[in-house]
Amino acid sequence: MLFTIANGVFVSALVDGQQCACQVRHVPLTSIHLGRVEALNELSRHISAGEVTPEQARDAVERIRAIRGARPQSQILAAAVGSCFFCLILAAGGWTAPRRSARVSCVCVQCVCLLPVVGA
């Protein structure tokens, strides 16, 4: 039996209806890649259905570990662009209250601080 949550994986092995092994692994919460989570959940469904051998499961886990996430520069740029659009939606600058004036100016704290980091 395999059970996963955001910060841990719990595995129990049953042989002839009796528990013979149990293992708990901590998963750090530093970065969560939803593609990996989805792949691991799909693998656990196949394991639970008995469609995967231990060797195939081990190979699948290695493929899941190899899934690459977004680069830090891409994440920073996405955060800056998202912050600017929130400023535009709320018609506010970085330090002003929403709908202060009819004119929209996006001098967003996040955008101004992050653009030199991403090389824009």
The first five atom37 places (N, CA, C, CB, O) and aatype in JSON, in Angstrom:
{
  "aatype": [12, 10, 13, 16, 9, 0, 2, 7, 19, 13, 19, 15, 0, 10, 19, 3, 7, 5, 5, 4, 0, 4, 5, 19, 1, 8, 19, 14, 10, 16, 15, 9, 8, 10, 7, 1, 19, 6, 0, 10, 2, 6, 10, 15, 1, 8, 9, 15, 0, 7, 6, 19, 16, 14, 6, 5, 0, 1, 3, 0, 19, 6, 1, 9, 1, 0, 9, 1, 7, 0, 1, 14, 5, 15, 5, 9, 10, 0, 0, 0, 19, 7, 15, 4, 13, 13, 4, 10, 9, 10, 0, 0, 7, 7, 17, 16, 0, 14, 1, 1, 15, 0, 1, 19, 15, 4, 19, 4, 19, 5, 4, 19, 4, 10, 10, 14, 19, 19, 7, 0],
  "atom_mask": [
    [1, 1, 1, 1, 1],
    [1, 1, 1, 1, 1],
    [1, 1, 1, 1, 1],
    [1, 1, 1, 1, 1],
    [1, 1, 1, 1, 1],
    [1, 1, 1, 1, 1],
    [1, 1, 1, 1, 1],
    [1, 1, 1, 0, 1],
    [1, 1, 1, 1, 1],
    [1, 1, 1, 1, 1],
    [1, 1, 1, 1, 1],
    [1, 1, 1, 1, 1],
    [1, 1, 1, 1, 1],
    [1, 1, 1, 1, 1],
    [1, 1, 1, 1, 1],
    [1, 1, 1, 1, 1],
    [1, 1, 1, 0, 1],
    [1, 1, 1, 1, 1],
    [1, 1, 1, 1, 1],
    [1, 1, 1, 1, 1],
    [1, 1, 1, 1, 1],
    [1, 1, 1, 1, 1],
    [1, 1, 1, 1, 1],
    [1, 1, 1, 1, 1],
    [1, 1, 1, 1, 1],
    [1, 1, 1, 1, 1],
    [1, 1, 1, 1, 1],
    [1, 1, 1, 1, 1],
    [1, 1, 1, 1, 1],
    [1, 1, 1, 1, 1],
    [1, 1, 1, 1, 1],
    [1, 1, 1, 1, 1],
    [1, 1, 1, 1, 1],
    [1, 1, 1, 1, 1],
    [1, 1, 1, 0, 1],
    [1, 1, 1, 1, 1],
    [1, 1, 1, 1, 1],
    [1, 1, 1, 1, 1],
    [1, 1, 1, 1, 1],
    [1, 1, 1, 1, 1],
    [1, 1, 1, 1, 1],
    [1, 1, 1, 1, 1],
    [1, 1, 1, 1, 1],
    [1, 1, 1, 1, 1],
    [1, 1, 1, 1, 1],
    [1, 1, 1, 1, 1],
    [1, 1, 1, 1, 1],
    [1, 1, 1, 1, 1],
    [1, 1, 1, 1, 1],
    [1, 1, 1, 0, 1],
    [1, 1, 1, 1, 1],
    [1, 1, 1, 1, 1],
    [1, 1, 1, 1, 1],
    [1, 1, 1, 1, 1],
    [1, 1, 1, 1, 1],
    [1, 1, 1, 1, 1],
    [1, 1, 1, 1, 1],
    [1, 1, 1, 1, 1],
    [1, 1, 1, 1, 1],
    [1, 1, 1, 1, 1],
    [1, 1, 1, 1, 1],
    [1, 1, 1, 1, 1],
    [1, 1, 1, 1, 1],
    [1, 1, 1, 1, 1],
    [1, 1, 1, 1, 1],
    [1, 1, 1, 1, 1],
    [1, 1, 1, 1, 1],
    [1, 1, 1, 1, 1],
    [1, 1, 1, 0, 1],
    [1, 1, 1, 1, 1],
    [1, 1, 1, 1, 1],
    [1, 1, 1, 1, 1],
    [1, 1, 1, 1, 1],
    [1, 1, 1, 1, 1],
    [1, 1, 1, 1, 1],
    [1, 1, 1, 1, 1],
    [1, 1, 1, 1, 1],
    [1, 1, 1, 1, 1],
    [1, 1, 1, 1, 1],
    [1, 1, 1, 1, 1],
    [1, 1, 1, 1, 1],
    [1, 1, 1, 0, 1],
    [1, 1, 1, 1, 1],
    [1, 1, 1, 1, 1],
    [1, 1, 1, 1, 1],
    [1, 1, 1, 1, 1],
    [1, 1, 1, 1, 1],
    [1, 1, 1, 1, 1],
    [1, 1, 1, 1, 1],
    [1, 1, 1, 1, 1],
    [1, 1, 1, 1, 1],
    [1, 1, 1, 1, 1],
    [1, 1, 1, 0, 1],
    [1, 1, 1, 0, 1],
    [1, 1, 1, 1, 1],
    [1, 1, 1, 1, 1],
    [1, 1, 1, 1, 1],
    [1, 1, 1, 1, 1],
    [1, 1, 1, 1, 1],
    [1, 1, 1, 1, 1],
    [1, 1, 1, 1, 1],
    [1, 1, 1, 1, 1],
    [1, 1, 1, 1, 1],
    [1, 1, 1, 1, 1],
    [1, 1, 1, 1, 1],
    [1, 1, 1, 1, 1],
    [1, 1, 1, 1, 1],
    [1, 1, 1, 1, 1],
    [1, 1, 1, 1, 1],
    [1, 1, 1, 1, 1],
    [1, 1, 1, 1, 1],
    [1, 1, 1, 1, 1],
    [1, 1, 1, 1, 1],
    [1, 1, 1, 1, 1],
    [1, 1, 1, 1, 1],
    [1, 1, 1, 1, 1],
    [1, 1, 1, 1, 1],
    [1, 1, 1, 1, 1],
    [1, 1, 1, 0, 1],
    [1, 1, 1, 1, 1]
  ],
  "atom_positions": [
    [[0.84, -1.16, 0.0], [0.0, 0.0, 0.0], [0.9, 1.24, 0.0], [-0.96, -0.01, 1.21], [1.89, 1.29, 0.73]],
    [[0.55, 2.22, -0.81], [1.31, 3.44, -0.92], [0.4, 4.62, -0.66], [1.97, 3.56, -2.3], [-0.68, 4.72, -1.25]],
    [[0.83, 5.52, 0.24], [0.05, 6.7, 0.58], [0.98, 7.89, 0.53], [-0.63, 6.57, 1.98], [2.03, 7.88, 1.18]],
    [[0.62, 8.93, -0.22], [1.47, 10.11, -0.32], [0.72, 11.35, 0.12], [2.0, 10.28, -1.75], [-0.48, 11.49, -0.13]],
    [[1.45, 12.25, 0.78], [0.94, 13.57, 1.1], [2.03, 14.55, 0.69], [0.56, 13.72, 2.64], [3.09, 14.14, 0.2]],
    [[1.79, 15.83, 0.87], [2.72, 16.85, 0.38], [4.12, 16.71, 0.98], [2.19, 18.22, 0.68], [5.1, 17.0, 0.3]],
    [[4.24, 16.27, 2.21], [5.56, 16.21, 2.84], [5.97, 14.81, 3.28], [5.59, 17.12, 4.02], [6.86, 14.67, 4.11]],
    [[5.34, 13.77, 2.74], [5.74, 12.42, 3.12], [5.18, 11.34, 2.23], [0.0, 0.0, 0.0], [4.17, 11.53, 1.56]],
    [[5.86, 10.21, 2.24], [5.42, 9.02, 1.52], [5.41, 7.88, 2.52], [6.35, 8.71, 0.28], [6.4, 7.64, 3.21]],
    [[4.3, 7.16, 2.61], [4.14, 6.04, 3.52], [3.92, 4.78, 2.68], [2.95, 6.28, 4.51], [3.02, 4.74, 1.84]],
    [[4.74, 3.76, 2.91], [4.65, 2.53, 2.13], [4.56, 1.34, 3.08], [5.88, 2.38, 1.18], [5.33, 1.23, 4.03]],
    [[3.6, 0.47, 2.81], [3.46, -0.78, 3.57], [3.42, -1.93, 2.58], [2.17, -0.76, 4.47], [2.75, -1.85, 1.55]],
    [[4.13, -2.99, 2.89], [4.12, -4.18, 2.03], [3.41, -5.31, 2.76], [5.58, -4.6, 1.64], [3.7, -5.6, 3.92]],
    [[2.48, -5.94, 2.07], [1.74, -7.07, 2.62], [2.11, -8.33, 1.85], [0.21, -6.81, 2.57], [2.12, -8.33, 0.62]],
    [[2.4, -9.39, 2.58], [2.66, -10.69, 1.98], [1.72, -11.69, 2.63], [4.17, -11.12, 2.15], [1.74, -11.86, 3.85]],
    [[0.9, -12.34, 1.83], [-0.09, -13.29, 2.31], [-1.0, -12.69, 3.38], [0.6, -14.53, 2.87], [-1.38, -13.34, 4.35]],
    [[-1.34, -11.39, 3.18], [-2.26, -10.73, 4.09], [-1.64, -10.24, 5.38], [0.0, 0.0, 0.0], [-2.35, -9.7, 6.23]],
    [[-0.33, -10.42, 5.56], [0.34, -9.97, 6.77], [1.35, -8.89, 6.41], [1.03, -11.15, 7.5], [2.03, -8.96, 5.39]],
    [[1.44, -7.88, 7.27], [2.36, -6.79, 7.02], [3.79, -7.26, 7.28], [2.02, -5.57, 7.9], [4.1, -7.75, 8.37]],
    [[4.66, -7.11, 6.27], [6.04, -7.55, 6.46], [7.02, -6.39, 6.44], [6.42, -8.55, 5.39], [8.15, -6.54, 6.91]],
    [[6.62, -5.24, 5.91], [7.52, -4.08, 5.89], [6.71, -2.8, 5.85], [8.47, -4.15, 4.69], [5.64, -2.74, 5.24]],
    [[7.24, -1.78, 6.49], [6.6, -0.47, 6.48], [7.72, 0.57, 6.48], [5.64, -0.29, 7.72], [8.69, 0.46, 7.23]],
    [[7.56, 1.58, 5.62], [8.59, 2.6, 5.54], [7.94, 3.96, 5.36], [9.57, 2.3, 4.38], [6.95, 4.1, 4.63]],
    [[8.5, 4.97, 6.02], [8.03, 6.34, 5.92], [9.2, 7.19, 5.46], [7.46, 6.86, 7.29], [10.29, 7.11, 6.01]],
    [[8.97, 8.01, 4.42], [10.01, 8.91, 3.92], [9.52, 10.34, 3.97], [10.42, 8.54, 2.48], [8.4, 10.65, 3.55]],
    [[10.36, 11.21, 4.51], [10.04, 12.64, 4.55], [10.38, 13.27, 3.2], [10.82, 13.35, 5.71], [11.43, 12.98, 2.62]],
    [[9.49, 14.11, 2.71], [9.71, 14.83, 1.46], [9.78, 16.32, 1.82], [8.57, 14.53, 0.4], [8.79, 16.88, 2.3]],
    [[10.93, 16.97, 1.58], [11.04, 18.39, 1.93], [10.04, 19.23, 1.14], [12.47, 18.89, 1.67], [9.73, 18.92, -0.01]],
    [[9.54, 20.28, 1.76], [8.55, 21.15, 1.12], [9.18, 22.34, 0.41], [7.57, 21.65, 2.15], [8.49, 23.33, 0.15]],
    [[10.45, 22.26, 0.09], [11.1, 23.4, -0.55], [10.5, 23.72, -1.91], [12.57, 23.15, -0.69], [10.24, 24.89, -2.21]],
    [[10.26, 22.72, -2.72], [9.65, 22.98, -4.02], [8.72, 21.83, -4.36], [10.73, 23.18, -5.12], [9.09, 20.66, -4.26]],
    [[7.52, 22.18, -4.75], [6.55, 21.16, -5.13], [6.31, 21.29, -6.62], [5.22, 21.31, -4.32], [5.87, 22.34, -7.1]],
    [[6.59, 20.24, -7.34], [6.38, 20.21, -8.78], [5.13, 19.36, -9.02], [7.64, 19.62, -9.55], [5.16, 18.15, -8.84]],
    [[4.05, 20.02, -9.43], [2.79, 19.31, -9.55], [2.82, 18.23, -10.63], [1.68, 20.29, -9.86], [2.05, 17.28, -10.57]],
    [[3.71, 18.36, -11.6], [3.87, 17.3, -12.6], [4.39, 16.02, -11.95], [0.0, 0.0, 0.0], [3.95, 14.92, -12.29]],
    [[5.33, 16.18, -11.0], [5.84, 15.01, -10.27], [4.76, 14.41, -9.38], [7.07, 15.4, -9.43], [4.63, 13.18, -9.29]],
    [[4.0, 15.27, -8.71], [2.94, 14.78, -7.84], [1.93, 13.98, -8.64], [2.24, 15.97, -7.12], [1.51, 12.9, -8.23]],
    [[1.54, 14.51, -9.8], [0.57, 13.82, -10.65], [1.13, 12.48, -11.14], [0.18, 14.7, -11.86], [0.41, 11.48, -11.15]],
    [[2.4, 12.47, -11.53], [3.01, 11.23, -12.0], [3.11, 10.19, -10.88], [4.41, 11.51, -12.57], [2.87, 9.0, -11.11]],
    [[3.44, 10.64, -9.67], [3.53, 9.72, -8.54], [2.16, 9.18, -8.16], [4.17, 10.41, -7.34], [2.03, 8.0, -7.82]],
    [[1.14, 10.03, -8.22], [-0.22, 9.55, -7.93], [-0.67, 8.53, -8.96], [-1.2, 10.74, -7.9], [-1.29, 7.52, -8.62]],
    [[-0.36, 8.77, -10.22], [-0.7, 7.82, -11.28], [0.01, 6.49, -11.05], [-0.33, 8.39, -12.68], [-0.58, 5.42, -11.2]],
    [[1.3, 6.56, -10.69], [2.06, 5.34, -10.39], [1.44, 4.6, -9.21], [3.53, 5.68, -10.1], [1.33, 3.37, -9.24]],
    [[1.03, 5.33, -8.17], [0.45, 4.66, -7.0], [-0.86, 3.97, -7.36], [0.22, 5.67, -5.87], [-1.18, 2.91, -6.81]],
    [[-1.62, 4.55, -8.27], [-2.86, 3.89, -8.71], [-2.54, 2.58, -9.43], [-3.68, 4.82, -9.63], [-3.22, 1.58, -9.24]],
    [[-1.5, 2.59, -10.27], [-1.11, 1.37, -10.98], [-0.56, 0.32, -10.01], [-0.06, 1.7, -12.05], [-0.81, -0.88, -10.18]],
    [[0.19, 0.76, -9.01], [0.71, -0.17, -8.01], [-0.44, -0.8, -7.23], [1.69, 0.53, -7.04], [-0.47, -2.01, -7.01]],
    [[-1.4, 0.03, -6.81], [-2.55, -0.47, -6.04], [-3.38, -1.46, -6.85], [-3.43, 0.68, -5.6], [-3.96, -2.39, -6.29]],
    [[-3.43, -1.26, -8.17], [-4.2, -2.16, -9.03], [-3.41, -3.43, -9.37], [-4.6, -1.45, -10.32], [-3.93, -4.33, -10.02]],
    [[-2.15, -3.49, -8.93], [-1.32, -4.67, -9.2], [-0.82, -4.74, -10.63], [0.0, 0.0, 0.0], [-0.47, -5.82, -11.1]],
    [[-0.78, -3.62, -11.31], [-0.37, -3.6, -12.72], [1.13, -3.38, -12.91], [-1.13, -2.53, -13.45], [1.61, -3.43, -14.04]],
    [[1.86, -3.13, -11.82], [3.27, -2.77, -11.92], [4.1, -3.69, -11.02], [3.49, -1.3, -11.54], [3.74, -3.93, -9.87]],
    [[5.2, -4.2, -11.56], [6.13, -4.99, -10.76], [7.03, -4.05, -9.96], [6.98, -5.94, -11.66], [7.12, -2.87, -10.29]],
    [[7.69, -4.55, -8.92], [8.61, -3.67, -8.15], [9.7, -3.05, -9.02], [9.25, -4.47, -7.02], [10.07, -1.89, -8.81]],
    [[10.22, -3.8, -9.98], [11.27, -3.26, -10.86], [10.72, -2.14, -11.74], [11.86, -4.38, -11.73], [11.38, -1.12, -11.94]],
    [[9.51, -2.33, -12.25], [8.89, -1.29, -13.07], [8.59, -0.05, -12.22], [7.59, -1.81, -13.72], [8.75, 1.08, -12.69]],
    [[8.16, -0.26, -10.99], [7.89, 0.86, -10.09], [9.17, 1.64, -9.8], [7.26, 0.37, -8.78], [9.16, 2.87, -9.79]],
    [[10.26, 0.93, -9.57], [11.55, 1.57, -9.31], [11.98, 2.41, -10.51], [12.63, 0.53, -8.97], [12.45, 3.54, -10.35]],
    [[11.83, 1.85, -11.72], [12.17, 2.6, -12.93], [11.29, 3.83, -13.1], [12.05, 1.69, -14.16], [11.76, 4.89, -13.49]],
    [[10.0, 3.67, -12.79], [9.07, 4.78, -12.91], [9.42, 5.89, -11.92], [7.62, 4.3, -12.68], [9.33, 7.07, -12.26]],
    [[9.82, 5.52, -10.71], [10.21, 6.53, -9.72], [11.43, 7.29, -10.2], [10.49, 5.86, -8.35], [11.51, 8.51, -10.02]],
    [[12.39, 6.6, -10.8], [13.57, 7.29, -11.35], [13.18, 8.26, -12.46], [14.58, 6.26, -11.88], [13.73, 9.36, -12.54]],
    [[12.23, 7.87, -13.31], [11.75, 8.78, -14.37], [11.03, 9.98, -13.75], [10.81, 8.04, -15.35], [11.17, 11.1, -14.24]],
    [[10.27, 9.74, -12.69], [9.57, 10.83, -12.02], [10.57, 11.8, -11.4], [8.62, 10.29, -10.94], [10.39, 13.02, -11.47]],
    [[11.62, 11.27, -10.78], [12.65, 12.13, -10.18], [13.35, 12.99, -11.24], [13.68, 11.29, -9.44], [13.82, 14.09, -10.93]],
    [[13.42, 12.51, -12.46], [14.11, 13.23, -13.53], [13.26, 14.34, -14.15], [14.54, 12.26, -14.61], [13.77, 15.12, -14.96]],
    [[11.98, 14.43, -13.8], [11.13, 15.49, -14.35], [11.65, 16.83, -13.84], [9.62, 15.29, -13.95], [11.79, 17.04, -12.64]],
    [[11.93, 17.73, -14.76], [12.53, 19.02, -14.4], [11.44, 20.06, -14.16], [13.48, 19.5, -15.51], [10.39, 20.05, -14.8]],
    [[11.7, 20.93, -13.24], [10.79, 22.03, -12.94], [11.18, 23.28, -13.7], [0.0, 0.0, 0.0], [12.13, 23.28, -14.48]],
    [[10.45, 24.34, -13.46], [10.75, 25.62, -14.09], [12.03, 26.2, -13.5], [9.57, 26.61, -13.92], [12.34, 26.01, -12.33]],
    [[12.77, 26.91, -14.34], [14.0, 27.55, -13.87], [13.64, 28.69, -12.92], [14.84, 28.08, -15.06], [12.57, 29.28, -13.04]],
    [[14.53, 29.0, -11.97], [14.26, 30.1, -11.03], [13.99, 31.43, -11.74], [15.44, 30.26, -10.08], [13.14, 32.21, -11.3]],
    [[14.7, 31.7, -12.84], [14.47, 32.95, -13.56], [13.06, 33.0, -14.12], [15.49, 33.09, -14.7], [12.43, 34.06, -14.11]],
    [[12.56, 31.87, -14.6], [11.19, 31.82, -15.13], [10.17, 32.06, -14.02], [10.92, 30.48, -15.81], [9.17, 32.75, -14.22]],
    [[10.42, 31.49, -12.84], [9.52, 31.68, -11.72], [9.5, 33.13, -11.26], [9.9, 30.77, -10.57], [8.44, 33.68, -10.94]],
    [[10.67, 33.76, -11.22], [10.76, 35.16, -10.82], [10.03, 36.05, -11.82], [12.23, 35.61, -10.68], [9.29, 36.95, -11.44]],
    [[10.26, 35.79, -13.1], [9.59, 36.57, -14.14], [8.07, 36.4, -14.06], [10.11, 36.17, -15.53], [7.33, 37.37, -14.19]],
    [[7.62, 35.16, -13.86], [6.18, 34.91, -13.74], [5.59, 35.64, -12.54], [5.9, 33.39, -13.63], [4.49, 36.18, -12.62]],
    [[6.3, 35.66, -11.42], [5.83, 36.37, -10.23], [5.76, 37.87, -10.49], [6.75, 36.08, -9.03], [4.8, 38.53, -10.07]],
    [[6.76, 38.42, -11.18], [6.76, 39.85, -11.49], [5.61, 40.22, -12.42], [8.09, 40.27, -12.11], [4.92, 41.2, -12.19]],
    [[5.41, 39.43, -13.47], [4.33, 39.71, -14.42], [2.97, 39.57, -13.72], [4.42, 38.75, -15.64], [2.09, 40.4, -13.91]],
    [[2.81, 38.52, -12.93], [1.55, 38.33, -12.2], [1.28, 39.49, -11.25], [0.0, 0.0, 0.0], [0.14, 39.93, -11.14]],
    [[2.31, 39.98, -10.57], [2.14, 41.12, -9.66], [1.71, 42.37, -10.42], [3.43, 41.39, -8.9], [0.84, 43.11, -9.95]],
    [[2.31, 42.59, -11.58], [1.91, 43.76, -12.38], [0.46, 43.65, -12.82], [2.82, 43.89, -13.62], [-0.27, 44.64, -12.77]],
    [[0.04, 42.48, -13.23], [-1.35, 42.33, -13.66], [-2.33, 42.5, -12.5], [-1.55, 40.97, -14.31], [-3.42, 43.03, -12.68]],
    [[-1.94, 42.06, -11.31], [-2.81, 42.33, -10.16], [-2.91, 43.83, -9.91], [-2.27, 41.61, -8.89], [-3.98, 44.34, -9.56]],
    [[-1.78, 44.55, -10.08], [-1.83, 46.01, -9.93], [-2.76, 46.62, -10.96], [-0.42, 46.61, -10.06], [-3.53, 47.52, -10.64]],
    [[-2.69, 46.14, -12.19], [-3.56, 46.66, -13.23], [-5.02, 46.36, -12.94], [-3.18, 46.09, -14.58], [-5.89, 47.21, -13.13]],
    [[-5.3, 45.14, -12.49], [-6.68, 44.75, -12.19], [-7.25, 45.6, -11.07], [-6.76, 43.27, -11.81], [-8.41, 46.02, -11.12]],
    [[-6.44, 45.85, -10.05], [-6.91, 46.62, -8.9], [-6.76, 48.13, -9.11], [-6.15, 46.2, -7.66], [-7.17, 48.92, -8.26]],
    [[-6.18, 48.53, -10.24], [-5.95, 49.96, -10.54], [-5.18, 50.63, -9.42], [-7.28, 50.68, -10.77], [-5.57, 51.7, -8.94]],
    [[-4.09, 50.0, -9.01], [-3.3, 50.53, -7.9], [-1.83, 50.37, -8.19], [-3.67, 49.84, -6.58], [-1.42, 49.49, -8.95]],
    [[-1.03, 51.21, -7.58], [0.42, 51.05, -7.6], [0.82, 50.14, -6.45], [0.0, 0.0, 0.0], [-0.04, 49.55, -5.79]],
    [[2.09, 50.02, -6.22], [2.59, 49.12, -5.19], [2.2, 49.52, -3.78], [0.0, 0.0, 0.0], [1.98, 48.65, -2.94]],
    [[2.12, 50.84, -3.51], [1.84, 51.27, -2.15], [0.48, 51.96, -2.0], [2.92, 52.19, -1.69], [0.15, 52.43, -0.92]],
    [[-0.3, 52.02, -3.05], [-1.55, 52.78, -2.99], [-2.74, 51.86, -2.8], [-1.73, 53.61, -4.24], [-2.65, 50.65, -3.04]],
    [[-3.84, 52.42, -2.37], [-5.07, 51.65, -2.19], [-5.75, 51.44, -3.54], [-6.02, 52.38, -1.2], [-5.57, 52.25, -4.45]],
    [[-6.54, 50.37, -3.68], [-7.25, 50.13, -4.94], [-8.18, 51.29, -5.29], [-8.05, 48.83, -4.85], [-8.76, 51.93, -4.41]],
    [[-8.32, 51.55, -6.58], [-9.23, 52.56, -7.15], [-8.99, 53.96, -6.58], [-10.68, 52.16, -6.89], [-9.93, 54.71, -6.33]],
    [[-7.74, 54.29, -6.38], [-7.41, 55.63, -5.88], [-7.68, 56.68, -6.94], [-5.95, 55.69, -5.43], [-8.12, 57.79, -6.64]],
    [[-7.42, 56.32, -8.19], [-7.7, 57.25, -9.28], [-8.15, 56.45, -10.48], [-6.46, 58.11, -9.63], [-8.0, 55.23, -10.52]],
    [[-8.71, 57.14, -11.46], [-9.18, 56.46, -12.67], [-8.0, 56.03, -13.53], [-10.12, 57.37, -13.46], [-8.11, 55.07, -14.3]],
    [[-6.88, 56.72, -13.42], [-5.71, 56.4, -14.22], [-4.96, 55.23, -13.59], [-4.79, 57.64, -14.36], [-4.76, 55.19, -12.37]],
    [[-4.55, 54.28, -14.41], [-3.87, 53.09, -13.91], [-2.37, 53.26, -14.11], [-4.38, 51.81, -14.63], [-1.9, 53.5, -15.22]],
    [[-1.63, 53.13, -13.02], [-0.18, 53.14, -13.14], [0.35, 51.95, -12.35], [0.44, 54.49, -12.63], [0.03, 51.79, -11.18]],
    [[1.14, 51.15, -13.0], [1.66, 49.96, -12.34], [3.12, 50.17, -11.98], [1.5, 48.71, -13.23], [4.01, 49.74, -12.71]],
    [[3.36, 50.83, -10.89], [4.7, 50.93, -10.35], [4.7, 50.0, -9.15], [5.1, 52.43, -9.97], [4.7, 50.43, -7.99]],
    [[4.7, 48.76, -9.47], [4.52, 47.7, -8.49], [5.85, 47.41, -7.79], [3.97, 46.42, -9.16], [6.89, 47.35, -8.45]],
    [[5.83, 47.23, -6.49], [7.04, 46.96, -5.72], [7.74, 45.72, -6.26], [6.71, 46.78, -4.22], [8.96, 45.74, -6.47]],
    [[7.01, 44.64, -6.5], [7.6, 43.4, -6.96], [8.24, 43.59, -8.33], [6.55, 42.28, -7.02], [9.35, 43.11, -8.56]],
    [[7.57, 44.28, -9.24], [8.09, 44.47, -10.59], [9.38, 45.27, -10.57], [7.06, 45.17, -11.49], [10.36, 44.88, -11.21]],
    [[9.39, 46.37, -9.84], [10.56, 47.23, -9.8], [11.74, 46.51, -9.19], [10.25, 48.51, -9.02], [12.87, 46.66, -9.64]],
    [[11.49, 45.71, -8.15], [12.58, 45.02, -7.46], [13.08, 43.8, -8.25], [12.12, 44.59, -6.07], [14.27, 43.49, -8.2]],
    [[12.21, 43.11, -8.97], [12.59, 41.84, -9.58], [13.11, 41.97, -11.02], [11.43, 40.93, -9.56], [13.83, 41.08, -11.48]],
    [[12.76, 43.03, -11.72], [13.17, 43.11, -13.12], [14.71, 43.12, -13.29], [12.57, 44.36, -13.76], [15.2, 42.48, -14.22]],
    [[15.49, 43.8, -12.43], [16.94, 43.7, -12.6], [17.47, 42.27, -12.39], [17.63, 44.65, -11.63], [18.49, 41.9, -12.97]],
    [[16.8, 41.48, -11.57], [17.24, 40.12, -11.29], [17.11, 39.23, -12.53], [16.44, 39.52, -10.14], [18.0, 38.42, -12.8]],
    [[16.02, 39.39, -13.27], [15.8, 38.52, -14.43], [16.43, 39.08, -15.69], [14.31, 38.32, -14.65], [16.33, 38.47, -16.76]],
    [[17.09, 40.22, -15.6], [17.81, 40.76, -16.74], [16.94, 41.52, -17.73], [0.0, 0.0, 0.0], [17.32, 41.69, -18.88]],
    [[15.77, 41.97, -17.3], [14.88, 42.69, -18.21], [15.29, 44.14, -18.3], [13.43, 42.59, -17.76], [14.67, 44.92, -19.02]]
  ]
}
